[in-house]
Amino acid sequence: MARQKLGRSFGWLWSAFAASTVGTWLGFGAFPLIAIQVLGAGPAAVSALAAAGLAVGAVLALPLGPWVEARRKKPVMIVADLVRCAALLTIPAAYVAGRLSYPQLVIVSVVGAAANIAFTSAGGAYLKQIVRPEHLLVANGRFESTTWTATAVGPTLGGAAISLLGPVVTVIANAVGFLLSALGIGAIRQQETGPERAGAEKFRAADLAQGWKFIHADRQLRPLFWNTVAVNALIMATEPLMAVLLLDDLGWPAWLYGLAFGLPCIGGFAGAQLAPRLEVRYGRRRILTVAGALRALWPVGLFLVMPGTAGVVLVIAVELALITCMGVFNPLFATERLQRVPAERAGRVLVAWNVTTTGAIAVLTALWGALATVTGARVAIGIAGLLLLATPLLLPRDDTRRPSATEPTEPALTTVA
């Protein structure tokens, strides 16, 4: 299969995406680690840190659907990157000054969550302007491959850097990644078309509600929506608890923690490369169903993690299986989603989707932090794994390639992240 060329503009966008993704994964686990090692936080506080940032960020992002639609997307993305960069840089500055506090971590999490929703929502609308519709799956596959490559390398290097240089060094790397992303997007010279809705300057609840209404009116988007929201929320709710279990309870060093979560991401890269071929051979519906079901089977195995080499091998094996399935599922899901969303509704639909996902992650993260306080981190992780086993029931039952009543004539393209 010949490698398709998607143009110079996509090349800059892809480079920007790679820079921010590498920075993000170099900073994997930085906030929980700082909270645990610098501020002495326990399981509930670590989970509350993640939950509060996501929840308030999602609320602040509510007006962004109409707002994003009313503006050119490139400046929105650049500003979102610069805001995230500036917010993150306050952490090492406060740490050096001896004034770093738990509330500051929460505030930075809030700003980052809101800016991330703005960026990804604008990115989906922007991508469709610089990539031809028939190249959608190829573009998504490249983003997905980049994500998993960065995830494979970033946590391992980040963990080693933390062990050698202290807990805030990877926060600086994360900030630099966002700065490079802003520069890369700024280098795109392709003329951007005007806003789809020039009159949507003010937030109206009815405008944003249209995003959810569109999702639920489409018989394929609706089950995909609830499935991805449930899976993402249950997986992400246990991330702070895994940090507590492995770093605190089992005493893993930071470099080993990064290695255990970074190495399996080679499976995500492989899955993203296989996704287009699997779609051609078996059809999108079947692959979405099989990969979507398989990705829910593995996390329950993390309940069994034990000290020593056997525990490390178990975590790597579970994460490898999970991430490989996600690598196949994600680009096909992302392609399906915005192929069913018309251009004039992209901003509202993406913000509605992202706000719901972010809010669900926030709620479950808080609940699982409270649960872990009572049961311990291990049991709470096991309960989330058991609930994940039911999520395949939410997947679509009929052919995802069949147009629905709400499907646009010309497919739109997917979000950047």
N, C-alpha and C positions, 0 to 999 in steps of 0.2 A: 504493500500500500504506500503510494508516494506521499511524502510529507507536504501538506498544503501550506501555501504562503498566505498569511492573513493581512499583510500590509504593514507599513512602517508605524502607523498610528497604533495598531494593536500591539506591535512590538514594544512601544513605549509604555502602553498601559500594562502589558504583561510584566515588563521590567519593574514598573512601579509596584505592582501587586507582589512581585517576588521580594522586593526590598522590605515592604511592610510585613510580609509574612515571615521572612527570616527573622526580622527584629522581634516580632511577636513571639515566635517559638524559642528564640534565645532567652526571652523573658518568661518562659513557661514556669509556672509555679512560684514566680518571684513574690507576688503579694502574699500568698499563704506562708511562704518561707519567712518573709520579713515579719509578718504578724506573729509567727510561732517563735522564731529565734531572736528577734529584736525586741518585740513588744510583749512576749510571753503569753500570747493568746491561746485559748483552749479551743476544742471542737466547735462549740456554739458560736464563739466570736469569729473564728475563721470562716464558718459558713455564713454568718451574718454579714461579714465583709463582702463576700461575693454576692449575696442576695440583695443587700441594700443598694449596692452600685447598680445592679441590673434593674431592680424594681424602679428606683427613682429615675434612672436613665431612660427606661421605657416610657414612663409618664411624661418626661420632658420631651420625648420624641413623638408624642401623639400628634402635635400639629404639623409634623414634618411631611406628611403625605401631600396635602395641598401646597405646602411651601416649596417642596422639591419640584413639583410639577410646574410651578410658576416661575422657575428660574433655570438658567443654563446650568447644566449638570457639572461641567468641568470645574467652574469656580467653587461649587458646593463641595466637591471632592477634595480640592486643594485646601480649602479652609478647614474641613473636617480633619485632614491629616495634620495641619499645623496646630490645631487646637489640642489634638491628642499628644503631639510632641511636647508642647509647652506644659501641659498638665503633668505628664510623666517626669519632666525635668525638675519639677518642684520637689520630688521625693529625694533624689540624691542631694539636692541643695539643703533640704531640711535635715537629712541624716548627717551630713558633714557638720552642720551647725548645732547638732545635738537637740533638735527641736521636732524630730519626726514623731508623729502621733497617730493613733488609730483613726480619729476623725479625718485626718488628712488623707489616709489611704481610702477611706470611704468616699470622700469628695472626688478624688482622682478617678475612682472606679465609676462614679456617676457620670462625670464628664466624658470619660472614655466610652461608656455604654451608649450615651446619647449621640456622640459624634460617630460612633461605629454604625448606628442605624442610619444616620444621615448619609454616610459614605456609601454603604451598600445599596441603599435605595436609589441614590443618584447614579451609582455605578451600573445598575441594571439598565436604566434608561439610556445611559451614555454608550454602553457597549453596543447596543443595537444600531447606533449611528455609524460605527466604525468597522463593523464586521457584517458581511453578507449573511442573510438568514440561513442559507444552506451550509454555512460553516459554523453554525452554532454549537453543535456537539463537539467539533474539533476544538473550538475555543474553550469550552467548558472543561474538556479533557486536559488541556494544557494548564488551566488554572488549578484543577484538581491535582495533577501530577506535581506541580510546583508546591502546592500546599503540603503534600505528604513528603516530598523531598526535604523541604524546610523543617517539617516536623521530625523527620528522622535525624537530622543533623543538629537542629537547634537546641533541644533540651539537653542533649549530651554535652555539647560545648558550653551551654549556659550553666549546667550543673558544675562542670569543671571550673568555669570562671568564677562562680560563686564560692567554691571551695578555696580557690587561690586568692581572690581579690575582694571578697565580701559580698553581702547579700543584695546590694543595690546596683552592682555593676551591670547586670543584665537589663535593669530598667533603663539605663542610659542607652544600651544597644537598641532596645525597643523604640525609644524616642528617636534615635537616629534613623531607624527604619522608616518611620512615618515621615521624617523630613525628606529622605531620599524619594519616597513615594510621591510627595508633593512636587518635587523637582521633576520627576519623571512624567507625571501627568501634565505639568506645565510645559514640557517639551513637545507635546502633541500639537501639531500645526494644522490638522484637519479642521475645517470650518464646522462649527457646531450649529445645528439648526436652532431656531428660537424655541421658547417654552411652548409646551402643548396647550397650556391654559393660562394665558397672560393675565386673566382677571382673578386668579385664585390667590390673591395676596394675603388674605386673612384666613385664619383657621376657622372652619365650620365643622362641627361634629358630624353633620350630615355628609360632608365630603369624605371624611375619613371612613365613616360607616359604609360607604360605597365599596371600599376595598374588601371588607368582610363579606358584604352582600354578594360581590362578584365571586369570591372564593366559594361560598356556600351554594351558589346557583350552578356551579360547574360540577357535574357528578364525578369527574376525575380529580379535580383539585381538592374538593372537600375531604375525601379520605386521605389523600396525600398530606394535606394540611394537618389534620389531627394526628396522623401517624408520625410525621416528622416533629411536630411539637412535643408529643409524648416521649418519643425516643430521645430527642435532644435534652429535654428537661430531666429525664431520669438519669441519663448518663452524666450530664454536667452537674447535677445535684450531688453526685458522689465524688466529684473531683477534689473539693477541699477535704473531704473525709479520707480519701486515699492519701493525701499529703500528711494528714494527722496520723493515719495508721502506719504508713511506711517510714516517715521521717521522725515521728515522735515515739509511737508505740514500739515499732520494730527497730528504730535507730539506724535507718539507712542513711548513708552520706548523700549529700546533694548530687554528686556526680553519678552515683548508682541510680538514684531516683530518675535523673534525666535520661540515663542510658536505657532503663527499663521501659520508658514511654517513648523514647526516640527511635530505638532500633526497630520496633515493629512497624514503623511507618513506611518501610520499604514495601510492605503489603499494600498500602494505600496507593503508592506510585504504580505498582503492578496492576492493581485493580482499575485505576483510571486509564491505563493503556489498553486494557482488555475490553473496557466498556463498549466502545464503538463496534468492535468485532463481534462481541456477544449480541449486541443489538441486531446486527445484520443477520446473524445466524439464527437466533432464537426469537427475535422480536422484543420490543421494549417492554410490553406488558409482562411477559414471562420473567425477564431479567429483573425488573423492578420488584416483582412479587418474591422471587427466590432470594435475591440479595437483600431485600428489605426484611424478609423473615429471618434469614441467617444472621443478620447483624444483631438481632435481639437475643440470640441464644447464648452468647459467650460471657457477658459481664457477670452473671451469677457466679462464675468460677472464681472471681476475685475474693469471694467470701472465704475461700480455702487457703489464701496466702499464708505462708508460714515463714519463720526466720530462716536465714541461711540461703545457700545456693538454690535449693529447691523452690523457695519462695520467689526468687528472682526469675527463674526459668518459668514458673507458672504465670507470673505477671506478663512476661514477654510473650508467652504462647497465647494467652487470652487476648492481649492487645493486638497481636498479629492477626489472629482470626477475625476479630471485630473490625479492625481497620481495613483489611483486605475487602471485606464485604461492603464497607462504607465507600471505599475507593471506586467500586463498581456502581453502587447505588447513586451516589451524589451527583455525578455529571449527567446521568440519565434523568434523574429527578429534576435537576435545575433546568435542563433543556425542556422537559415536559411542561414545567411550570410556566415559563414565559412564552412558550409557543401558544399557550392558551390565553395569554393576557394581551389585549390590544394596547398599542403605544400610548393612547390617551389616558389609560387607566393604570399604567405601570407604576407610577409613583405611589398612588394610594394602595394598590395591592401589595407592593413590596413592603411599605411601611406597616400596613396591617399585619402582614405575615411576620415581619421581624419584631414588631412590638409584642405580638402574642407569644412568640417563641421566647423572647427575652423575659417577658413577664412570667411565663410559666417556669422558666429556669430559676428566676428569682424566688418565686413562691416555694417551689420544691426544695431549693437549696436551703432556705430558712427552715422549712419543716424537717428536712433531713438533719440539719444541724441540731435542732431541738431533740429529734429522735435519737441521734448519736449520744447526746448528753445522758439519756436514760439507758440506752441499750449498749452503748459503745460503738465506735466507728465501724468495726467489722460487721456486726449484725445489721446496722443500717445499710451498709453497702449490699449485703445479701438480700435484704428486703427489696431494694431497688432492682436488683437483678431478677428477682422473681416476678416483679410487676412488668419488667420489660418483656418477659415471655409471652404476655398477652397482647403486645402491641401489633404483631402481624395481623390480628383480626381487623385492624383499622385500614389495611391496605386495600386499594381498588380491586374489585372483583372482575370487571370486564375490560375490554381492549382499550388501553390508554391511547392508542393511535386513532381511534374513532372520534371525529369531531363532535363536540357538544353544541348545544344551542348558543352557548356564550363564546365559542371559540372564534378568534378573529380570522379574517380571510388571509392576512399576511402575518406570519409568526413574528413575535418580538423576541428579543434575545435575553439572555439570563443575566442575573446580577454578578458582580465581580467577586464577591466573597460569600 
